[in-house]
Amino acid sequence: MAIITLTAVDSSVAFSDASVPQRLRDAWSYTATFAQAAARARGNADAGSEGYFHAVTQEFQELGWNITDARTLGDGPPADAMAPAAIISSILQPWLPGPQQAQLAGVLDAFQRPDIPAANLLDFIWKKASASAGKTGMAMGPLTVVGGTPNITMIYFGFDFAANSWRSLFEDGDVSPAVSARKLEMNLNMVIYDSFADDLIAKLSAGKQEHIASAPIDL
């Protein structure tokens, strides 16, 4: 069975296999913590909004991430009623190669197990994802290694619904929630990151547990 590591930074979730070194996972999680906090500080509280997406993209660039693709994928509900998790899969899957598609399917299936060991992580994510005015913003994508550095393809979702539990992600409704989706693909320049990593980690150490969580998933 494959072991996949989930790394959550507030409502953004990266999944990666065992071949990704912890140092590269940490580089993603620390820079994502800072970038997302800076985007919120600009007045973009809704993680599913266009303003948040543009703000967080700019912050990642300033932290040494090379942006290879940043685009809006579309707005509006799917044609048929679907659970939010099915919408996430239908939007994210086409952008992934076969092995990552299998990982995503395995992770979403594992989330629905009655005895899921990552329930605490999902509770953590959902508290950050739920927003006011009946909206939910979250992001998900694979973290891989390209040229010895971390590479991530993250899709930012904005759902026109709110719920009290992450289990609502897997519940079909009479009508699918309207959703906006934006793609951010990027690769980190580790020379730039290493030049400020110690200072960044020191600044974030006190609040790390509030913003970063991880858990293994056995597929």
N, C-alpha and C positions, 0 to 999 in steps of 0.2 A: 504494500500500500504506500502511496506517496504522502509525504508530509508537506503541507503547505503552511507557510507562516503568514498570518494576517497582522499587518501593522496599521493601526488606526491613529491618525492625527486629527483629533476632534471628529468631524464627520467625513473625513477623507480616509478611504481604506485601500491600502496596497496589499496585493497578495503576491507571494514569491516562493520559489521552491528552495530546497536546501543548498543549491549551488550558489546562491547569492550570499556573499559574506556579510556578517553582522555589521561590519564597519560601513558597508554601502547602504544597508537598511537604516543605520543610524544617520547617515548623511541625508537621506531622504526625510526621515522623521524630524530631525532638528531644523532643517531648512524649511520644511513644510509648516512646522509650528510657527516659526518666525514670519514666514510669508503670509500665512492665513491671519495671524494676529494683526499684522500691518494692514492687510486689506480691510479687516473689521474696523481698525482704528480710523480708516478713511471714511467711515460711515456706511460700509457695506455689510450689514448684519445678515442679510439673506444669502447663504452660500450657493443658492441656485440661481442667483440673478446675474444679468450681463455685467453690471457694474462690479460685482465681486470678482467675476471671472477675469475681467481686464485688469483689475487691481492686483489680484494674486499672480497673474502672469507677469506683470511688470516686476513685482517683488522677487519672483523666482529668477528672473533675468539678472537682477542686481546681486543675487546670491551666487551667481556663477553657473546657472543652468542655461544651456543652449536650447532655445526653443526651436523645434523642428516643425511643429504644426500647432496652430492655435486657431480654431474656427468654431462657428456655430453650426450645429448639425441639423437644427430644425426645431420648430415649436408645434405644439398641438397634440391632441390625444391620438393613439393608434385607432385603426378602424374598428377593431373588436375590443370587447371588454377584457382586460388583462390585469392580473395582479401587478403591483409595482415592480416586484422582483423579475417578472417575465419581461416587463418593459426594459429594465436595466439590461437583461441578457440580450434582448433583440437589438438594442442600440449598440451595446459594447462589442458583442461577438464578431460582427463583420470587420472590425478593425484589428482583430487578433489573429496570429497564425494558429495552426491546429493545436499545438500543445497548450497554448494559453487559453484557447477556447475550452479545452477539456478541463483545465484548472478552474476556470470561471464556473463552468457547469457543476463541477464537483463541489466547489465552495458553496454555491447557492443551494445545492441539494443537501449538503451537510448542515446548513443553517436550519433546515426543516426537520432535522431529527429530534425526536422527543427528548433525548438525553444529550443534546448538543453541549460539548464541553466549552464552547465559546459564548455561551449565553451572557456571561458577565461582560464580555467585549461588545456584544451587540447592544446590551443595555447602555454601555458607555457611549457608543456611536449614536444611538437614537436620541439620547439626551442632548447631544450636540446638533443633531440633524433637524430636530423639530424647531420650527420658527413660528413667529406670530402670524396672524391673519390667514390661518389655514394653509400655510405653505411648508414644505419640507425640502431642504437643500442638502445634498450629499454628493460624494464622488467615489468612484471605484475604478481600479485598473491594476494591471500587472507591473511589478517592478522586476526588471531583468538586468543583466550585465551586458554591456556593449563596449568592446574595446577596453575592458577592465574598469569601466566606470558605470554608475547606476543610470539606467534608462527607464523611463516610465511613460506609459500611455494611460492617461487619466481622463475619464469622462465625468463631467460635472452635470448633475441632474437637478432640475428644479421641478418638484411635483406640486400640483395644485391640490394638496390635501394635507391634513395633519392627523396624527393618531397618538395614542398614549403608549403604544408598544411596537417594537420592531416586527412583531409577528404580523402586523398589518401589511407588511411588504409582500406577504405570501397569500393574502386573501383576495380572491376575485370579487369585484363589485359589479353592480348593474351597469356602471359606466366607468371606463378607465379614467384615471385622473389625467388632466392636461399636464404635459411634461415638456420642458425645454432641455436641450442637451448641448453641451459644448465640449470639444475635444482639445486636450493639451498634451502634446507629446514633447519630451525634452530629455536631454542628456547632460549630466553634471560634469563640469570641468573640475576635477579633483585637485588640481594645482591651486586654483583659486579657492576652492573650499578649504583645503588644508591651511591656507594662509590666515584664515580667521576662525577655524573650527573651535579651537580651544576657548576663545573669547565667547563665541556663540553658545557653546555647551555650558560654560560657566553662568551665562546670563539666564539660561533656561532651566538650570538644574533644580532650582527651588520649586518651579511649577511643572516639572516634567510629568508627574503622575496625574496632574489635572488635564493634560493635553495629549499625552501619548500612552497607548496601550497596545499590547500584542498578545497573540495566542496561536498555538499550533492547531492545525486541522488535519486529521487523518482521513484522507480520501479513500 
